[in-house]
């Protein structure tokens, strides 16, 4: 049996998101960004699939030294980025990746200060857009919501 509870069906709509996948059995967290036509839910589907787009499963294998992995129970978080800033809605992912980078750092720092035993398996690189105030403000909003979600 499988179970899925969504707070809102809009998660499957085309929009810009920062998202997180938490694999309970591994205590592993993956933070990402997407502007997928099928929304954050479509990106989750790719991550859990057996296709080359399953970056989450690939990172779990790399982190824990497995050839293949059965993910087991996962929790999923998606935060729709502000439509006020059209840069988040460009095909280029640079602005979304700047938010993703800051969110990953902030969440990791918060988890560390709380002494939570969580392994972050995602990777992201910094870029010059992380210095922009509206990028930092958006990352703050996402980070607070994500840390709250992880605490549940």
C-alpha positions in Angstrom: 0.0 0.0 0.0 1.1 3.5 -0.7 -0.1 6.7 0.8 0.3 10.4 -0.2 -1.2 13.4 1.4 -0.9 16.8 -0.3 -1.7 20.1 1.3 -2.5 21.6 -2.1 -2.9 20.1 -5.6 -1.1 23.1 -7.1 2.1 21.3 -6.3 1.7 19.7 -9.7 1.4 22.9 -11.6 4.2 24.6 -13.7 5.9 27.0 -11.3 9.3 27.7 -9.7 9.9 25.7 -6.5 12.6 25.0 -3.9 11.9 21.5 -2.6 13.3 19.0 -0.2 13.1 15.2 0.0 13.7 13.5 3.3 14.4 9.8 3.3 13.4 8.7 6.8 15.3 5.4 6.8 18.6 7.1 5.8 18.0 10.3 7.7 19.0 11.9 4.4 17.9 15.3 3.1 18.0 16.5 -0.5 17.4 20.1 -1.3 16.7 21.1 -4.9 15.0 23.6 -7.3 12.8 23.1 -10.3 10.7 24.9 -12.9 9.2 21.6 -14.2 6.2 21.6 -16.4 4.7 19.1 -14.0 5.6 21.1 -10.9 7.4 20.0 -7.8 5.4 16.8 -7.8 6.7 15.9 -11.3 10.3 16.5 -10.1 9.7 14.2 -7.1 8.5 11.5 -9.5 11.7 11.8 -11.5 13.8 11.6 -8.3 12.2 8.4 -7.3 12.1 6.8 -10.7 14.5 4.3 -12.3 15.5 6.9 -15.0 18.7 9.0 -15.3 16.8 11.9 -13.7 16.7 10.2 -10.3 19.4 12.4 -8.8 18.1 11.8 -5.3 18.6 8.0 -5.6 22.0 8.5 -7.2 23.1 10.8 -4.4 21.9 8.2 -1.8 23.9 5.5 -3.5 27.0 7.7 -3.7 26.7 8.8 -0.1 26.1 5.4 1.4 28.1 3.3 -1.0 25.3 1.3 -2.6 25.0 0.2 -6.3 21.2 0.5 -6.0 18.9 1.7 -3.3 15.4 1.1 -2.1 14.4 4.5 -0.8 11.6 3.5 1.5 9.4 6.2 3.2 10.0 9.8 2.1 8.6 13.1 3.2 8.4 15.9 0.6 8.4 19.7 1.0 7.8 22.2 -1.8 7.9 26.0 -1.5 6.6 28.0 -4.5 8.9 30.9 -5.2 7.5 34.4 -5.4 5.9 35.3 -8.8 6.9 38.9 -7.9 10.4 38.2 -9.2 10.2 36.9 -12.8 13.9 35.8 -12.6 12.7 32.7 -10.7 10.5 31.9 -13.7 13.1 32.0 -16.4 14.3 28.8 -18.1 17.8 29.6 -16.8 18.1 28.1 -13.3 20.8 30.5 -12.0 18.4 32.6 -9.8 16.6 29.5 -8.4 20.0 27.9 -7.7 21.1 30.9 -5.8 18.1 30.5 -3.5 18.7 26.8 -3.3 22.3 27.3 -2.3 21.4 29.7 0.5 18.5 27.5 1.7 20.8 24.4 1.8 23.4 26.3 3.8 20.9 27.9 6.2 19.0 24.6 6.8 22.3 22.7 7.3 23.5 25.3 9.8 20.2 25.2 11.7 20.1 21.4 11.9 23.7 21.4 13.1 23.0 23.9 15.8 20.1 21.7 16.9 22.4 18.6 16.8 20.0 16.9 14.5 21.5 13.8 12.8 20.6 14.5 9.2 22.9 13.9 6.2 22.5 16.4 3.3 23.0 14.5 0.1 22.3 17.2 -2.4 25.0 19.4 -4.0 24.8 22.9 -5.3 27.3 25.6 -6.2 27.2 29.2 -5.2 26.9 31.9 -7.8 27.0 35.7 -7.8 23.2 36.0 -7.5 23.3 34.9 -3.8 24.4 38.4 -3.0 21.1 39.9 -4.2 18.8 41.1 -1.4 15.6 39.6 -2.9 17.4 36.3 -3.3 18.5 36.3 0.3 15.0 37.3 1.5 13.4 34.5 -0.5 15.9 32.0 0.9 15.1 33.2 4.4 11.4 32.5 3.9 12.0 29.1 2.4 14.6 28.1 5.1 12.3 29.0 8.0 9.5 27.0 6.4 11.7 24.0 5.7 13.3 23.9 9.1 9.8 24.0 10.6 8.7 21.1 8.3 11.8 19.1 9.2 10.9 19.5 12.9 7.6 17.7 12.4 
